[in-house]
């Protein structure tokens, strides 16, 4: 069940939440985590709130957005090469 359905319907099960990557603002240097709820909804949380809620993986183990984007691009390129018969 997605995050919005959980909220609207008062579901008894919490949606699965996981951190995807961490990022930092240029202006203030504040750290944020991009989190997904059951892969249906996504949002940014402050590092403090992410740690307080005990989400996984641990903040320090999350990739940076730059590293995450590079890994996703490599994965997509490999999948495309496989489809094209070049792998």
Secondary structure as a PSIPRED ss2 file (coil, helix, strand):
# PSIPRED VFORMAT (PSIPRED V4.0)

   1 X C   1.000  0.000  0.000
   2 X C   1.000  0.000  0.000
   3 X H   0.000  1.000  0.000
   4 X H   0.000  1.000  0.000
   5 X H   0.000  1.000  0.000
   6 X H   0.000  1.000  0.000
   7 X H   0.000  1.000  0.000
   8 X H   0.000  1.000  0.000
   9 X H   0.000  1.000  0.000
  10 X C   1.000  0.000  0.000
  11 X C   1.000  0.000  0.000
  12 X C   1.000  0.000  0.000
  13 X C   1.000  0.000  0.000
  14 X C   1.000  0.000  0.000
  15 X C   1.000  0.000  0.000
  16 X C   1.000  0.000  0.000
  17 X E   0.000  0.000  1.000
  18 X E   0.000  0.000  1.000
  19 X E   0.000  0.000  1.000
  20 X E   0.000  0.000  1.000
  21 X E   0.000  0.000  1.000
  22 X E   0.000  0.000  1.000
  23 X E   0.000  0.000  1.000
  24 X E   0.000  0.000  1.000
  25 X C   1.000  0.000  0.000
  26 X C   1.000  0.000  0.000
  27 X C   1.000  0.000  0.000
  28 X C   1.000  0.000  0.000
  29 X C   1.000  0.000  0.000
  30 X C   1.000  0.000  0.000
  31 X E   0.000  0.000  1.000
  32 X E   0.000  0.000  1.000
  33 X E   0.000  0.000  1.000
  34 X E   0.000  0.000  1.000
  35 X E   0.000  0.000  1.000
  36 X E   0.000  0.000  1.000
  37 X E   0.000  0.000  1.000
  38 X C   1.000  0.000  0.000
  39 X C   1.000  0.000  0.000
  40 X C   1.000  0.000  0.000
  41 X E   0.000  0.000  1.000
  42 X E   0.000  0.000  1.000
  43 X E   0.000  0.000  1.000
  44 X E   0.000  0.000  1.000
  45 X E   0.000  0.000  1.000
  46 X E   0.000  0.000  1.000
  47 X H   0.000  1.000  0.000
  48 X H   0.000  1.000  0.000
  49 X H   0.000  1.000  0.000
  50 X H   0.000  1.000  0.000
  51 X H   0.000  1.000  0.000
  52 X H   0.000  1.000  0.000
  53 X H   0.000  1.000  0.000
  54 X C   1.000  0.000  0.000
  55 X C   1.000  0.000  0.000
  56 X E   0.000  0.000  1.000
  57 X C   1.000  0.000  0.000
  58 X C   1.000  0.000  0.000
  59 X H   0.000  1.000  0.000
  60 X H   0.000  1.000  0.000
  61 X H   0.000  1.000  0.000
  62 X C   1.000  0.000  0.000
  63 X C   1.000  0.000  0.000
  64 X E   0.000  0.000  1.000
  65 X H   0.000  1.000  0.000
  66 X H   0.000  1.000  0.000
  67 X H   0.000  1.000  0.000
  68 X H   0.000  1.000  0.000
  69 X H   0.000  1.000  0.000
  70 X H   0.000  1.000  0.000
  71 X H   0.000  1.000  0.000
  72 X H   0.000  1.000  0.000
  73 X H   0.000  1.000  0.000
  74 X H   0.000  1.000  0.000
  75 X H   0.000  1.000  0.000
  76 X H   0.000  1.000  0.000
  77 X H   0.000  1.000  0.000
  78 X H   0.000  1.000  0.000
  79 X H   0.000  1.000  0.000
  80 X H   0.000  1.000  0.000
  81 X H   0.000  1.000  0.000
  82 X H   0.000  1.000  0.000
  83 X H   0.000  1.000  0.000
  84 X H   0.000  1.000  0.000
  85 X C   1.000  0.000  0.000
  86 X C   1.000  0.000  0.000
  87 X C   1.000  0.000  0.000
